[in-house]
């Protein structure tokens, strides 16, 4: 066969593959007209390709369902595609989305999230906003951020405090308590963070204006370690968007789908979510679909 003929056949093959890929979005007739190929030629090619295509679709469907179930039904098409690529499967997000739609595979994540307001009605000293929404430091322990949220249980509110390193978005410190005292919330979370990762003099610690963060006992902790305290502007949740984002994730991916009878059962779920799922397994779009563990090792090999 002449070289020119081989090129024509390859080009026609690519056109047929494109039509087969997008036949759920556009009509075959329209695509054949645009691609300047005959419908009969396409259907003849499709009949020859149907067996291997069916096998490939079945294999991809099995892989997609496995990843979906391993994520506890949290992943949508973007993250499943990223996980497939890590496994060496070459595919597109559109193809994954079509298979998921056909198989009724849908992420349980609830997109709705109500930002909680902070009680800043106190006379404590307020720090300036030194972070200024610079959420992407180039190395660990340049900026840590923190926030507090509540989890409903039949035993009453359970309060979750987190400390996150903006470098790799890892939750490096947390506390769970049945009260909102400074000692049981941010002091515990701060001390865990210092055990898990070295802090540096001059590092920024950012939070909202909550009374726990403005308390003298916590300020003394920061002064002792020569940490620069930073606070969001009044009523501006976007100044602490990353800390807020974590609470959106844990609530939409887990807490909103649970009913906790006790603090104990809520604590077990939350600890597993943070330490196993979020820090080690969950792929983050802001990290290029790497996990915090992968990102830290790739960008800064000795990060804990």
C-alpha beads as a LAMMPS data file, in Angstrom:
LAMMPS data file: protein, C-alpha beads

304 atoms
303 bonds

1 atom types
1 bond types

-500.0 500.0 xlo xhi
-500.0 500.0 ylo yhi
-500.0 500.0 zlo zhi

Masses

1 110.0

Atoms # bond

1 1 1 0.000 0.000 0.000
2 1 1 1.324 3.417 -0.903
3 1 1 2.329 5.814 1.839
4 1 1 -0.343 8.333 0.806
5 1 1 -3.048 5.674 1.018
6 1 1 -1.918 4.706 4.533
7 1 1 -2.223 8.333 5.605
8 1 1 -5.753 8.571 4.192
9 1 1 -6.820 5.397 6.002
10 1 1 -5.323 6.620 9.302
11 1 1 -7.069 9.954 8.955
12 1 1 -10.390 8.224 8.253
13 1 1 -9.824 5.965 11.271
14 1 1 -9.312 9.009 13.498
15 1 1 -12.519 10.568 12.178
16 1 1 -14.497 7.397 12.878
17 1 1 -13.069 7.225 16.412
18 1 1 -14.032 10.856 17.013
19 1 1 -17.601 10.236 15.811
20 1 1 -17.894 7.135 18.014
21 1 1 -16.615 9.083 21.010
22 1 1 -19.091 11.970 20.670
23 1 1 -22.146 10.174 19.262
24 1 1 -24.024 10.851 22.508
25 1 1 -23.541 14.592 22.122
26 1 1 -24.016 15.096 18.370
27 1 1 -25.864 13.191 15.649
28 1 1 -23.860 10.765 13.538
29 1 1 -25.312 12.362 10.412
30 1 1 -24.053 15.839 11.345
31 1 1 -20.603 14.624 12.358
32 1 1 -20.194 12.550 9.194
33 1 1 -21.094 15.597 7.131
34 1 1 -18.607 17.815 8.976
35 1 1 -15.875 15.147 8.846
36 1 1 -16.663 14.453 5.177
37 1 1 -17.062 10.694 5.590
38 1 1 -20.012 8.484 4.693
39 1 1 -22.430 7.156 7.292
40 1 1 -22.303 3.697 5.727
41 1 1 -18.511 3.708 6.016
42 1 1 -18.734 4.731 9.674
43 1 1 -21.313 2.057 10.549
44 1 1 -19.306 -0.576 8.699
45 1 1 -16.210 0.389 10.742
46 1 1 -18.253 0.480 13.951
47 1 1 -19.562 -3.064 13.413
48 1 1 -15.989 -4.315 13.099
49 1 1 -14.852 -2.358 16.162
50 1 1 -17.853 -3.075 18.409
51 1 1 -16.424 -6.171 20.093
52 1 1 -13.113 -4.616 21.260
53 1 1 -14.915 -1.358 22.101
54 1 1 -17.460 -3.198 24.233
55 1 1 -14.697 -5.018 26.066
56 1 1 -12.852 -1.741 26.703
57 1 1 -16.016 -0.062 27.999
58 1 1 -16.735 -2.969 30.335
59 1 1 -13.179 -2.861 31.681
60 1 1 -13.308 0.898 32.201
61 1 1 -16.709 0.600 33.890
62 1 1 -15.286 -1.897 36.395
63 1 1 -12.316 0.387 37.123
64 1 1 -14.557 3.437 37.508
65 1 1 -16.886 1.657 39.897
66 1 1 -13.952 0.400 41.984
67 1 1 -12.527 3.924 42.347
68 1 1 -15.997 5.306 43.085
69 1 1 -16.597 2.753 45.846
70 1 1 -13.083 3.186 47.285
71 1 1 -13.789 6.926 47.568
72 1 1 -16.955 6.038 49.527
73 1 1 -19.032 7.441 46.649
74 1 1 -17.442 10.899 46.949
75 1 1 -15.610 11.170 43.626
76 1 1 -17.071 12.703 40.494
77 1 1 -15.760 12.339 36.944
78 1 1 -12.804 14.741 37.326
79 1 1 -11.206 12.928 40.270
80 1 1 -12.014 9.469 38.896
81 1 1 -10.295 10.452 35.637
82 1 1 -7.249 11.655 37.586
83 1 1 -7.122 8.378 39.543
84 1 1 -7.405 6.322 36.337
85 1 1 -4.484 8.208 34.824
86 1 1 -2.381 7.535 37.918
87 1 1 -3.188 3.848 37.373
88 1 1 -1.916 4.132 33.797
89 1 1 -5.313 4.175 32.066
90 1 1 -5.374 6.668 29.197
91 1 1 -8.840 8.172 29.015
92 1 1 -10.731 11.472 28.863
93 1 1 -12.975 13.109 31.416
94 1 1 -15.848 13.121 28.886
95 1 1 -15.583 9.359 28.417
96 1 1 -15.590 8.764 32.175
97 1 1 -18.585 11.087 32.582
98 1 1 -20.542 9.229 29.869
99 1 1 -19.890 5.844 31.493
100 1 1 -20.856 7.219 34.915
101 1 1 -24.082 8.654 33.521
102 1 1 -24.967 5.381 31.798
103 1 1 -24.276 3.394 34.967
104 1 1 -26.034 5.942 37.252
105 1 1 -22.797 6.555 39.148
106 1 1 -23.050 9.936 40.838
107 1 1 -21.040 11.657 43.541
108 1 1 -22.848 11.999 46.859
109 1 1 -21.222 15.390 47.443
110 1 1 -23.704 18.094 48.329
111 1 1 -22.557 21.339 46.726
112 1 1 -24.577 23.515 49.081
113 1 1 -22.670 24.864 52.056
114 1 1 -23.588 27.682 54.386
115 1 1 -20.599 29.657 55.655
116 1 1 -20.788 29.982 59.418
117 1 1 -20.414 33.365 60.998
118 1 1 -17.886 33.999 63.746
119 1 1 -18.711 35.538 67.085
120 1 1 -16.314 38.480 67.090
121 1 1 -18.345 40.488 69.582
122 1 1 -15.565 40.911 72.108
123 1 1 -13.067 43.540 73.196
124 1 1 -9.923 41.477 72.603
125 1 1 -7.061 42.727 70.430
126 1 1 -7.513 42.081 66.688
127 1 1 -4.478 41.347 64.497
128 1 1 -4.001 42.769 61.006
129 1 1 -4.558 40.659 57.910
130 1 1 -0.991 39.720 56.937
131 1 1 -2.075 36.815 54.723
132 1 1 -3.975 39.059 52.295
133 1 1 -5.420 36.034 50.449
134 1 1 -2.015 34.743 49.335
135 1 1 -3.009 31.087 49.544
136 1 1 -0.100 29.417 47.704
137 1 1 3.197 29.601 49.652
138 1 1 6.174 27.952 47.954
139 1 1 7.326 25.863 50.915
140 1 1 5.974 24.276 54.118
141 1 1 5.420 26.233 57.329
142 1 1 5.175 29.660 55.742
143 1 1 1.452 29.977 56.436
144 1 1 -0.827 27.943 58.680
145 1 1 -4.558 28.644 58.755
146 1 1 -7.205 27.587 61.241
147 1 1 -10.932 27.564 61.856
148 1 1 -13.569 25.990 64.115
149 1 1 -16.853 24.339 63.137
150 1 1 -19.521 22.267 64.855
151 1 1 -20.889 18.789 64.204
152 1 1 -24.422 17.890 65.381
153 1 1 -24.923 14.716 67.425
154 1 1 -27.649 13.395 69.713
155 1 1 -25.306 14.197 72.611
156 1 1 -25.055 17.840 71.557
157 1 1 -22.554 19.796 69.487
158 1 1 -19.087 18.401 68.846
159 1 1 -16.564 21.114 67.955
160 1 1 -13.851 20.489 65.371
161 1 1 -10.798 22.771 65.209
162 1 1 -8.250 22.383 62.402
163 1 1 -4.825 23.769 61.535
164 1 1 -3.859 23.506 57.845
165 1 1 -0.529 24.211 56.150
166 1 1 -1.329 26.175 52.990
167 1 1 1.676 24.677 51.180
168 1 1 0.170 21.211 50.696
169 1 1 -3.288 21.790 52.241
170 1 1 -2.567 19.075 54.803
171 1 1 -4.443 19.115 58.109
172 1 1 -1.468 19.055 60.444
173 1 1 -3.360 19.682 63.690
174 1 1 -6.896 19.169 64.932
175 1 1 -8.951 18.881 68.091
176 1 1 -12.422 17.540 68.924
177 1 1 -14.183 18.880 71.998
178 1 1 -17.597 19.216 73.592
179 1 1 -16.989 22.877 74.467
180 1 1 -15.622 26.016 72.826
181 1 1 -12.945 26.954 75.343
182 1 1 -9.624 28.134 73.954
183 1 1 -7.763 25.347 75.777
184 1 1 -9.912 22.572 74.260
185 1 1 -10.086 24.008 70.730
186 1 1 -7.173 25.936 69.237
187 1 1 -4.581 25.277 71.954
188 1 1 -4.895 21.492 71.457
189 1 1 -4.945 21.784 67.673
190 1 1 -1.950 24.167 67.678
191 1 1 0.144 21.890 69.866
192 1 1 -0.633 18.873 67.676
193 1 1 0.370 20.860 64.590
194 1 1 3.730 21.707 66.184
195 1 1 4.357 18.017 66.863
196 1 1 3.490 17.022 63.303
197 1 1 5.394 19.783 61.508
198 1 1 8.138 22.247 62.445
199 1 1 7.018 25.848 62.637
200 1 1 9.345 28.710 61.756
201 1 1 9.892 32.115 63.387
202 1 1 8.082 34.712 61.314
203 1 1 5.586 32.190 59.987
204 1 1 2.045 33.528 59.518
205 1 1 -0.809 31.977 61.482
206 1 1 -4.146 33.106 60.035
207 1 1 -7.670 32.740 61.419
208 1 1 -10.903 34.627 61.821
209 1 1 -11.558 36.991 64.735
210 1 1 -13.113 34.371 67.000
211 1 1 -12.633 34.775 70.720
212 1 1 -10.531 31.594 70.895
213 1 1 -7.902 33.087 68.555
214 1 1 -7.827 36.481 70.247
215 1 1 -7.541 35.000 73.750
216 1 1 -4.369 35.971 75.632
217 1 1 -3.462 32.346 76.380
218 1 1 -3.290 31.569 72.656
219 1 1 -1.555 34.820 71.751
220 1 1 1.104 33.946 74.308
221 1 1 1.686 30.627 72.519
222 1 1 2.293 32.449 69.239
223 1 1 4.522 35.099 70.799
224 1 1 6.618 32.395 72.486
225 1 1 7.256 30.754 69.090
226 1 1 7.734 34.111 67.310
227 1 1 4.741 33.554 65.019
228 1 1 3.077 36.464 63.189
229 1 1 -0.663 36.355 63.896
230 1 1 -3.026 37.330 61.082
231 1 1 -6.821 37.711 61.098
232 1 1 -9.545 38.069 58.498
233 1 1 -11.365 41.325 58.051
234 1 1 -14.644 41.550 59.909
235 1 1 -17.378 39.480 58.279
236 1 1 -15.130 38.475 55.367
237 1 1 -15.027 34.661 55.136
238 1 1 -13.024 34.769 51.871
239 1 1 -9.950 35.945 53.787
240 1 1 -9.816 32.457 55.323
241 1 1 -11.157 30.571 52.317
242 1 1 -8.924 27.496 52.548
243 1 1 -9.868 26.743 56.154
244 1 1 -13.532 27.258 55.252
245 1 1 -13.077 25.005 52.210
246 1 1 -11.958 22.083 54.359
247 1 1 -15.160 22.282 56.398
248 1 1 -17.186 22.402 53.186
249 1 1 -15.399 19.241 52.020
250 1 1 -15.807 17.216 55.207
251 1 1 -19.456 18.200 55.587
252 1 1 -20.476 17.662 51.963
253 1 1 -18.517 14.420 51.606
254 1 1 -19.353 12.837 54.974
255 1 1 -21.025 14.679 57.853
256 1 1 -24.122 15.783 55.921
257 1 1 -24.794 12.126 55.032
258 1 1 -24.569 10.830 58.602
259 1 1 -26.629 10.867 61.787
260 1 1 -24.447 10.645 64.869
261 1 1 -25.929 9.270 68.064
262 1 1 -22.839 10.032 70.113
263 1 1 -19.669 12.101 70.162
264 1 1 -17.671 8.866 70.075
265 1 1 -19.020 7.721 66.701
266 1 1 -18.605 11.190 65.191
267 1 1 -14.996 11.345 66.405
268 1 1 -14.152 7.974 64.821
269 1 1 -15.490 9.106 61.441
270 1 1 -13.812 12.522 61.580
271 1 1 -10.401 11.132 62.554
272 1 1 -10.571 8.561 59.736
273 1 1 -11.628 11.266 57.263
274 1 1 -8.755 13.587 58.169
275 1 1 -5.874 11.176 58.702
276 1 1 -6.668 8.461 56.146
277 1 1 -8.839 9.989 53.461
278 1 1 -8.147 13.746 53.248
279 1 1 -4.409 13.841 53.986
280 1 1 -3.365 10.637 52.218
281 1 1 -5.889 9.565 49.579
282 1 1 -8.128 12.426 48.443
283 1 1 -7.083 14.103 45.200
284 1 1 -7.227 17.909 45.338
285 1 1 -7.906 19.979 42.247
286 1 1 -5.819 22.847 43.676
287 1 1 -2.838 20.477 43.974
288 1 1 -3.072 19.330 40.356
289 1 1 -5.140 16.309 41.421
290 1 1 -2.390 15.065 43.723
291 1 1 -3.040 14.080 47.329
292 1 1 -1.444 16.276 50.044
293 1 1 0.959 13.393 50.725
294 1 1 1.975 13.121 47.041
295 1 1 2.234 16.883 46.601
296 1 1 4.449 17.310 49.654
297 1 1 6.825 14.562 48.555
298 1 1 6.923 15.777 44.950
299 1 1 7.497 19.447 45.727
300 1 1 9.418 19.212 48.975
301 1 1 10.633 15.667 49.492
302 1 1 11.285 15.810 53.257
303 1 1 7.982 17.394 54.308
304 1 1 6.203 15.496 57.094

Bonds

1 1 1 2
2 1 2 3
3 1 3 4
4 1 4 5
5 1 5 6
6 1 6 7
7 1 7 8
8 1 8 9
9 1 9 10
10 1 10 11
11 1 11 12
12 1 12 13
13 1 13 14
14 1 14 15
15 1 15 16
16 1 16 17
17 1 17 18
18 1 18 19
19 1 19 20
20 1 20 21
21 1 21 22
22 1 22 23
23 1 23 24
24 1 24 25
25 1 25 26
26 1 26 27
27 1 27 28
28 1 28 29
29 1 29 30
30 1 30 31
31 1 31 32
32 1 32 33
33 1 33 34
34 1 34 35
35 1 35 36
36 1 36 37
37 1 37 38
38 1 38 39
39 1 39 40
40 1 40 41
41 1 41 42
42 1 42 43
43 1 43 44
44 1 44 45
45 1 45 46
46 1 46 47
47 1 47 48
48 1 48 49
49 1 49 50
50 1 50 51
51 1 51 52
52 1 52 53
53 1 53 54
54 1 54 55
55 1 55 56
56 1 56 57
57 1 57 58
58 1 58 59
59 1 59 60
60 1 60 61
61 1 61 62
62 1 62 63
63 1 63 64
64 1 64 65
65 1 65 66
66 1 66 67
67 1 67 68
68 1 68 69
69 1 69 70
70 1 70 71
71 1 71 72
72 1 72 73
73 1 73 74
74 1 74 75
75 1 75 76
76 1 76 77
77 1 77 78
78 1 78 79
79 1 79 80
80 1 80 81
81 1 81 82
82 1 82 83
83 1 83 84
84 1 84 85
85 1 85 86
86 1 86 87
87 1 87 88
88 1 88 89
89 1 89 90
90 1 90 91
91 1 91 92
92 1 92 93
93 1 93 94
94 1 94 95
95 1 95 96
96 1 96 97
97 1 97 98
98 1 98 99
99 1 99 100
100 1 100 101
101 1 101 102
102 1 102 103
103 1 103 104
104 1 104 105
105 1 105 106
106 1 106 107
107 1 107 108
108 1 108 109
109 1 109 110
110 1 110 111
111 1 111 112
112 1 112 113
113 1 113 114
114 1 114 115
115 1 115 116
116 1 116 117
117 1 117 118
118 1 118 119
119 1 119 120
120 1 120 121
121 1 121 122
122 1 122 123
123 1 123 124
124 1 124 125
125 1 125 126
126 1 126 127
127 1 127 128
128 1 128 129
129 1 129 130
130 1 130 131
131 1 131 132
132 1 132 133
133 1 133 134
134 1 134 135
135 1 135 136
136 1 136 137
137 1 137 138
138 1 138 139
139 1 139 140
140 1 140 141
141 1 141 142
142 1 142 143
143 1 143 144
144 1 144 145
145 1 145 146
146 1 146 147
147 1 147 148
148 1 148 149
149 1 149 150
150 1 150 151
151 1 151 152
152 1 152 153
153 1 153 154
154 1 154 155
155 1 155 156
156 1 156 157
157 1 157 158
158 1 158 159
159 1 159 160
160 1 160 161
161 1 161 162
162 1 162 163
163 1 163 164
164 1 164 165
165 1 165 166
166 1 166 167
167 1 167 168
168 1 168 169
169 1 169 170
170 1 170 171
171 1 171 172
172 1 172 173
173 1 173 174
174 1 174 175
175 1 175 176
176 1 176 177
177 1 177 178
178 1 178 179
179 1 179 180
180 1 180 181
181 1 181 182
182 1 182 183
183 1 183 184
184 1 184 185
185 1 185 186
186 1 186 187
187 1 187 188
188 1 188 189
189 1 189 190
190 1 190 191
191 1 191 192
192 1 192 193
193 1 193 194
194 1 194 195
195 1 195 196
196 1 196 197
197 1 197 198
198 1 198 199
199 1 199 200
200 1 200 201
201 1 201 202
202 1 202 203
203 1 203 204
204 1 204 205
205 1 205 206
206 1 206 207
207 1 207 208
208 1 208 209
209 1 209 210
210 1 210 211
211 1 211 212
212 1 212 213
213 1 213 214
214 1 214 215
215 1 215 216
216 1 216 217
217 1 217 218
218 1 218 219
219 1 219 220
220 1 220 221
221 1 221 222
222 1 222 223
223 1 223 224
224 1 224 225
225 1 225 226
226 1 226 227
227 1 227 228
228 1 228 229
229 1 229 230
230 1 230 231
231 1 231 232
232 1 232 233
233 1 233 234
234 1 234 235
235 1 235 236
236 1 236 237
237 1 237 238
238 1 238 239
239 1 239 240
240 1 240 241
241 1 241 242
242 1 242 243
243 1 243 244
244 1 244 245
245 1 245 246
246 1 246 247
247 1 247 248
248 1 248 249
249 1 249 250
250 1 250 251
251 1 251 252
252 1 252 253
253 1 253 254
254 1 254 255
255 1 255 256
256 1 256 257
257 1 257 258
258 1 258 259
259 1 259 260
260 1 260 261
261 1 261 262
262 1 262 263
263 1 263 264
264 1 264 265
265 1 265 266
266 1 266 267
267 1 267 268
268 1 268 269
269 1 269 270
270 1 270 271
271 1 271 272
272 1 272 273
273 1 273 274
274 1 274 275
275 1 275 276
276 1 276 277
277 1 277 278
278 1 278 279
279 1 279 280
280 1 280 281
281 1 281 282
282 1 282 283
283 1 283 284
284 1 284 285
285 1 285 286
286 1 286 287
287 1 287 288
288 1 288 289
289 1 289 290
290 1 290 291
291 1 291 292
292 1 292 293
293 1 293 294
294 1 294 295
295 1 295 296
296 1 296 297
297 1 297 298
298 1 298 299
299 1 299 300
300 1 300 301
301 1 301 302
302 1 302 303
303 1 303 304
